[in-house]
């Protein structure tokens, strides 16, 4: 039997197993969506309010109080700022490096499962199309049979084959939408982290400049 013959024999399995595979992938996709939705919800905060409170703490010399209050806050912008505040006694460069590293750590944590949605959105339609091809080949093979039921069986198999493509799209479209939404959400959160980081740097620079200013020292 040549290669095409082996493929036709494989196609006799039909599109049913591909549909089950797509159902499994849809469960994974939904699980990742729920996981990411909860993850991003916990990492969000009102950055404007936080930075105003941070500025006030610097003005009143209450930095330790802010650190205690936000130590366990899961928001990305808050944790980036806390990483910088922890290094404030080592100078602006150490503060900037600490916040840069914290920002990169959070980005890696956010990207870890987003890639699953991106992969499913890009490749699941091809899985469905593969199932359709297998189903159509299987249907035509049944059409060779010279029986009264052959035509009905063929039509049923073609319908099953087309269902694989349709189901693949049903899995892929929500995955793409969710991937785009969470990617945008990540950019917004990282933008808030950048805002908090710039606020911390400006406050640390201002504090250090105040220490070195002889007029303020008097």
Secondary structure, DSSP 8 states (H G I E B T S, - for coil): --HHHHHHHHHTT-SHHHHHHHHHHHHHHHHHHHHHHHHHHHT---HHHHHHHHHHHHHTT-HHHHHHHHTT---HHHHHHHHHHTTGGG-HHHHHHHHHHHHHHHHHHHHHHHHHHHHHHHHHHHHHHHHHHHHHHHHHHHHTS-STTHHHHHHHHHHHHHHHHHHHHHHHHHHHHHHHHHHHHHHHHHHHHHHHHHHHHHHHHHHHHHHH-HHHH-
